[in-house]
Amino acid sequence: MPKRIYEFICPSDHLTDAYIDSELRITNCKVCGQPANRIVSTPMVKLEGVTGDFPGAHAQWERKRNEKIKAEKKYSPTE
């Protein structure tokens, strides 16, 4: 069985993690030793502060926008 890191919570509300087989649903709490049930972890999502986009998406949009402006200036007729 493949092993992965999972989060567990016990009846005393200790939140711990363990590197165990993916089929196991219960392990002993590392703090108090009580049976702890596996829970679904909340994913960590980090967004850009101003736009709310993912950091890579905002940087990519800004780069493409600057390239487009540069191309438009290059090909625009001079006065």
HUPE-V63290 format. One line per field, one symbol per residue. ss: DSSP state (A for helix, B for strand, O for the rest). A space follows every 50 residues. Layout:
# HUPE-V63290
ss: ???
This chain:
# HUPE-V63290
ss: OOBBBBBBBBOOOOBBBBBBBOOOOBBBOOOOOOBBBBBOOOOOOOBOOO OOOBAAAAAAAAAAAAAAAAAAAAAOOOO
